[in-house]
Amino acid sequence: HSHYQFPPLNLPAMLVTAGLGRWVSHRVPLDLTISVPSNETDDVADPTHHFPARWLKRHSHEELEVSRTEASEWGSDVVEAMQHAWSGYKRAAWGYDSLHPREGKPSRWFNLGLSIVETMDTLWLLGLHDEFDEAQQWVEEKLIFQDADTKMDSFFEATIRLLGGLLGAHSLSQRPIFLQRAQELGDRLISAWPPGADLPNGQVNIGANTSSHLPWAGQTFSTAEVGSCQLEFRYLSHHTGDPTYAIFADRAFRAVLAASGSHGLISADLQGNKRPVQQGSKITLGAHGDSYYEYLLKQYLQTSQSEPHFLERWKSAMKEMMDRLVHRSTEGLLYVAKETNGKIIHEFDHLTCFVAGMLILALFELPSGEVPESYFAVAEGITTTCRSMYDTYSGLPPEIIDFSSGSKKIKSTDAFSLLRPEAVEAMYYMWYYTGDHIYRQWANDVLVGLNKSARTLHGFSSLKDVDAETVQMTDTCESFFFAETLKYLYLIQSDPELLPLDEFVFNTEAHPLRIWQPGEAPQMNTML
């Protein structure tokens, strides 16, 4: 294999062309509510199409039309990839949590049809409404929690994936079955809180309605895990009128805030489930830290910027991150490092790519002056670094890149890829707020890499080593590939009004949750 490279970064955004070949033999017609040029009008600018004012400050109407035309083709390629993976799952693993995409056999985890629950809102956004309705029928007839053959599994993953998936489907479709199932699940997830505890146990048995903490963890809790159930539980309380779910989630988040004292950054681990304290000195915006910071900002956005304590703590955390953790490599790549015992660990998780999206979201959704303008260049720089992670033989990124030598390296232990979404998430947010075509180009290049190196007869597989000259598949596909990776790949090629970010906030699994005003009654659309 030749070394897989992306188009050079220094080309003008509007002039970059794919040049990487096409991976589908046919065009899939888009079934969307947005305006997509037909073949007959591809070369004619649509004078009726309104682009966001923020885009028109950076680009001409003509440039944006060129971008929109190219993106409509790339978007149909994402739909084709989704239909390929979804048909493989339906054929070989329908009703199971996931699929072994090479072998074509089902895989169990929660034993609750995880891939169906996680994919519904993506199907809706892609305009695949027949597939959505089929998934809804499964939820109505087969997703029965009290009869489920479950075991002790992650409370965090159950919340962001299963509960988040049901709430995302409800948020987009407004169909009551999804809220009903979400409440049934929420009633079981709150069993994670032992009597009197601030923090939830790490494991729940959903069918049995019991919980326990992780046997190997003692009284240690992951900050991200206990600090990333609030968007979901608050949404559930708002739409059901039952405050119980928000009460439990808020109790956990207040305990995390108390443990962090006057600081913004907090240890990735906490000790004790009642009035917890920080344990150890590992500071990270990667695994075990990441979504706590994300939910600080997004809780503020979810309730229409009405709870300033979330914003103040987020701003404090970001200032400390900028001062302590943001570094530049010898080749000029900006990255967010980690810290242990005050010592900088110069490595960057693919997971941490979310930071770029979080910064640009804050810059554009918060009132002017709340966030330093300098954060724009940081978000841009981090996104460029995340794009550079795809400069591998496979065209897919490793889990972590190492900057300890000053420049970018991949350790053999970190060379695997789970087909994670965070780099495309960063590209999506950068595109949404700037209209810069380069991010659409990069996203399409990611799809080309997936088709080139991860595609199987039944779907897409994670890789053992992204830089190996021969593709080595693990024969696994996480449900977040459907929930996040494909969703962001599609949204970036779509009209920004398909999912307006002043009306929705994503949970950490990319399930869109509608924003509301405090005291506002939920808006139900009975016509859908």
N, C-alpha and C positions, 0 to 999 in steps of 0.2 A: 504494500500500500504506500502511496505517496503521502507525505506529511500533509494533513488536512489543514488548510488555512482559510481564514476569513478575508473578505476584501480589506485592503489597507484602511487604517483608521483616518488617514489624512485626506481622503477624497471628499469633495463637497457632498453634503448629505443627499441632495437631490440628484446627483450624477452617478451614485453607486448603483450598479446593476448586479443581478444575481451571479451569472457566470459560473454557476455551480451545478448546472444540469437540473432536470426535473425528475421527480420521483414518482409521479403518478401518470398513468396512461390516459386518463380521461378527466374531464372537468365535472365536478359535482354541482348541480344547480343550488344556489343559496335560497333558502326559504327564510327570509328575514323581514322585519318591519322597517329596515333602514333602506335608504336609496342606494342601489348598486347599479353602476352603469351596465347596460346591455352591450353585447358585442358590436351592435350597429352604432352605438354612440360612444365607444371607448375613446375615440380621438377628439370628441367634442366636449368642451367644458360645459357643465350644467350651471347656467346662471342662477338657477333657483336654489342651489345647494348652499346652505349657510354654514360656514366654518366658525369655530369659536373665535371670539375677538382676541383671545390670548394668542392664538395661532397666527392670526393676521398681523399681529405686531412683529412677527418673526419671518413670515413667508408671504409670498404673493398668492392670490387666489389661483393663479395658473399652476404654480408649484404644488399647491395642495390638491388640485384636481389630478395632476399626474400621480401623486402619491396615492390618492384614493383609488384610481383606476388600477394601479399595480397591486394595491392591497386587496382589492376584491378578488383577484386571482389567487393570491397567497392565502386568503381566508378560505377559499374553496378547497385548497390543499389541506388545511387544518380539518375541515369537515370530512374530507376523505380519510384522513388518518384516524379521526374519531370513529367513523363508520367501520373502518377496518378493525380497530381494537374492540369496539363494542360488539360487532358481529361475532368475533372470536370468543369473547366472554359469554355472550348469549348461547352460542353453539356448544361450548365445552364446560361452562361453569355457572350457568344461570342460577341465581339464588344463593350461591356460595360467596364468601367474602372476596375472593380474588381468583386469579387464574395463573397457572404456570404457562407462560406464553410460548415457550418452545415445545414443551411436552403436550400442551393442550389438555391439561387436567386441572380440576378445581383445587383450591387451597382454602383451608379454614383458619380463622383467627377468632373473631367474636362469635361466629356462626349466626350472623344477623344480616347477611346479604350486603356487606359493607360497600362493595363497588356500586351496587344499585343506588344505595342511599347517597353515596358521595357524588354520583355522576348526574343526578337528576337536574340540578340547576345548570350544569354545563350543557346538557341536552336542550334545555329550554332556551338558553342564550344562543346556541347554534341553530335554532330553528328546527330541531329534530323533534317535533311535537308528537309524532306517532310513537317514537321510542320513549318519550317522556310519559305518555299516557300508559304505555305498557309497564313502565317502572312504577307508576302510581298504582296500577292494578295489583302489582306484586306487594307493594306497601300495604294496601288495603286488605289483601287476602292472606298474606304470608308473614308479615312482620308483626308477630304476636309475642311480646316480650315475656309474658308469664309462662309460655310454653317453650321458650327457647332453651336449647341445649348449650348452655354457656358455662364458662369457667372464670376464674379470676383473671381479669385483663385490665389494661391501663385505663384509669379514670380520665386522664388527660386526653388520650387518643379517642376514647368513647365520646367525650364532650366535643372536641373540635371536629371530629369526623362524622360520627353518627348523629349527635344532636345538631351539630352545625349543618350537616347535609339536609336534615329534615326542615330546619328553620330557613335555610337558603331556598329550598323548594317552595316553602310557604311564602316567603318574602316576595318571590317573583310571581308565583301563580295565584296567591291568595286563596288556594284551595284548603278548606278546613281540615281534611284528613291529615295533612302534614303537621298542623298544629296539634291535633289530637294525639298523633303518634309521638310527637316531641314531648308533650306533657306526660304521656305514659312513661317515656324514657326518663324525663326529668325527675319524676316521682321515685325512680329507682336509683338515679345517680346521686340524689341527696343522701342516700344511705352511706355514702363515702365519708360523711362527717360523724365521727363518734360523738356521743353525748358530751357537750361542753367544749368540744374542740374548735379551734379557729380554722385549722387547715384540714382539708380532706385527705383521707387515705389514698395511697397511690393506686390501689386496685379495687375494682368492683366486679361482682358476679351479677350481671344484669338480670338473668333469668331467676336466680335465687334471691335477688334483692338484698345482697349482703356485701360487705367490703372488708378489706384488711390492708395494712400497710405492706410495702414491699419487704419480704422477709430478710433480704440482704442489706436493707437500708437503715435498720435501727430506727432512730427518731430523726433521720435526715430527710428533707423534702427539697425537691427541685423548685427553685424560685419561678421558673417559667411555667412549670406544670400547675402550681397552685395559683399562679397569677394570670392564667389564661382560660378561665371558664366564665368570666364576667360578662362578656358581650353576649354569649349564648344564654346564660341564666337570666340576665336582665331583659333580653328580648322575650324570653318565655314568660316572665312575670308581666311585662307590659301587655302582651297580647292575650294572656289568659285572665288577667286581673288578679292572679294569685301571687302575692308578694314573697311567698316562701322561697322561691328559687333565688331571687335577687338577694334576699336576706343572707342566705348561706354564702353565696359568691362574694358579696360585699364584706362579710365577716373575714373571709380569707384575705381579700385584697387589703383591708385595713390593717390586718396583722403584718402583711409584707411591708406596707408603708411604715408602720411603727418600727419594724426591725431595721429599716434602712436609716432611721434617725433623721438627721438633717441633710443626708447625702442623696444624690440622685442615683449614682451607680450603687449596686448592691451585690453581695456575694451570690454566686450561682446556687448555693446551697443554704438551707435554713435548718435550724435544730429545734425540735420540739413542736408538737401540734397545737399547743396553747401558749399564747404570747411568745412566738418563736423568736430566736435570735440568729444573727448571721453565723454561719459555720464556714471556717476556712476563709481564704482570701482570694479565691478565683473570681475575677471579674471578666465577663464575656458577653458579647452580643451574638454569640453563636449558641450551640446547644446548651440547654439548661438556663440560659439567661434571656434569649432573644425575645420571645413573645410577651414577656412581662412589660418590656419597654414599648412594644407595639400596642399593647392593651392600655397602657397609660394614656397614650394619645387617642386611641380609637374610642375608649369610653367617653372621653371628652367630646368627640365628634358625634357619637351615637345619640346622645341626649341634647343635640343642638347646642353644644358649647356652653352648657349651663352649670357645669361643676368644675370651677376653676382650680381646685386642689389637684386634679389630675394633670392639668396643663402645666401648673407651676412645677410639679415634680418631674414631668417629662422634660421641660426646658432645662431644669437643673441637671438631669441625667445627660442630656445632649451636650451641654456645655462641658461637663466633666469628660464625656467621651471625646469631644474635640480636643480638649487639652491633654488628655492622657493616652488615648488609644489610636487616634488617626495618624497614620504614618505614610511615607512615600518611599517606594523602593528605588534602587539605583536606576532602573529603567523608566522611572517616573510614574509607576502605578500606585494609586492611592488605595489604602486598605485599612480596615479596622482590626487592630491587634487584640490580644488578650493580656491579662495581667494576673500574676500569682505572686503573693507576698511582695507586692510593689514592683516586681520585675516584669518587664514586657516580654511576652511570648509572641514572636513575630511570625504568626500564621493567620490565615484568613479562611474561615469556613464558607463554603458555598451558601450555607444557611444565612450567613450575615449579609448577603446581597440585599436582603429585605430592607436594610437600613437606608439605602438610596431611595427606595420608594416611600418609606416613612418620612424622610426629610422633605422630599418634594411635595408630598401630600400636605404636610404641615405648612410649607411655604405658601401654597396656593389656597388652602381651605381656611386657614386661620387669618384673623384680621392683620392688615399690613402693620409691620413693626414688631409683631409677636416673636418672629423667628428671624435671626440675622440673615441678610441677603447672601452672605458668604456660604451659607449652607447649600446654595444652588450648585456652586462649583464642586463642593464635596460630593453631593449626590451624583453629579455628572461624572466625576472622577471614579467613584466607586462602581458605577454602572459600566464604565469602560474597563475597569479591572475585571469585573464579572464576565464581560464579553471575552476578555483575553483568556479566561479559563477554558474556553472552547477550542483553543489552539492546540489540539491533540490529534493523534492519528485517527481517532474515532470521530472527531468533531463534537465530542461530548465532554463535560467538565468533570474533574475529580471532586471528591468530597471536600478536600482541604488543599490549599496551596501554602507552601512554606517559603517565607521570606527571611529566614534566619541568616542566610548568607548575604543578604542584601538584595538579591534578585530572586525572581520567581522560580521555584522548583516544585516538583511533585514527588513526595515520598511514596515508596511502593505500598506502604500500609494505608495510604490515603487516596490511592489511584482509582478506587471504585466509583461508580456512578449509580445512584438510585433514580435517575431521571428526575431530579428535583426541579422545583419551579422557580426558586428565588431569583435567579439571574433574569429570567423572562419577566418575573414580577417587577423587578427594577426597570427593565426596558419599557414595560407597559406604563408604569407611572410616569416615566420620563417622556414617553410619547404623548400620553394623555394630556399633559400640561403644556408641552412645547409644540406638538405637531411635527417634530423633526422626523423626517423620513428614515434617517439612519437607523432608528430603533426598530422600525418595521422591517428593514433589511436584515438587521441582526436577528430578529425573531424568526424570520423566514429561514435564515441560515441554520438556526437551531433545529428547525423542523427538518431541513435537509440532512443534518447530522443524525437525527433520530431515524429517519428513513434509511439512511446509509448504513448505520451500525447497530441499531437496536431493534429494527423491525423483524418480526417473525411471521410464520404462517398464521398465528392466532392473535398477534398483538405486538407489543413492544416489551423488551426485556431490559432489566438493569444489567450493567457491565461490571466485570471483575477488575479490569484495568483499561482505562480510557486511552492510555498511550501505547498499548500493545499493538504490534503490527498485525496481529491476527485477532479478530473479535472474539472475546471470551464472555459469554453470557452467563448470568446467574440463574436464569429461568424464573425470575420473580418480577412482578410488576405491582408496585404500591398503588393503593387506591388514589393517592394524591396525584398520580399521573393524570387521571381523569378529572379529579376535582380542581386541580390547580394548573398543572403544566399545559394541558390542552386548552383550558379555559383562557389563560393569559395569552397563549399563542393566538387564539382566535380573536379575543377582544382587541388586541393591538392592531389587527387588520380590519377592524370594524369601525363604524361610526361611534364617536365618543358618547353620543346620546343613547346608545344601546344600554349603557349602565352608567348613569350620571353619578359622579362621586360626591356631589353635594346632596344626594338623596340616599345613597347606600354607603355602607362601610363593610369591608370584607373582614370576616374572622380570619384567624391565622391559617386556616385551611382553604382560603379563597371562597368561602360561602358568603354571598352577599346578603347583608341584613339591612333592612330599611331603617333609616334615621327617623327619630321622632322628637317632638317637643314635649318636655315634662308636663304631665297633666293632660296630655292629648289622648283622646280615645283612639284606639287602633282603627285604621281605615280598611274596611273590608270591601272588596269589589265582588259582588255576588254575580256579576255577569260572566266571570271567568270559570 
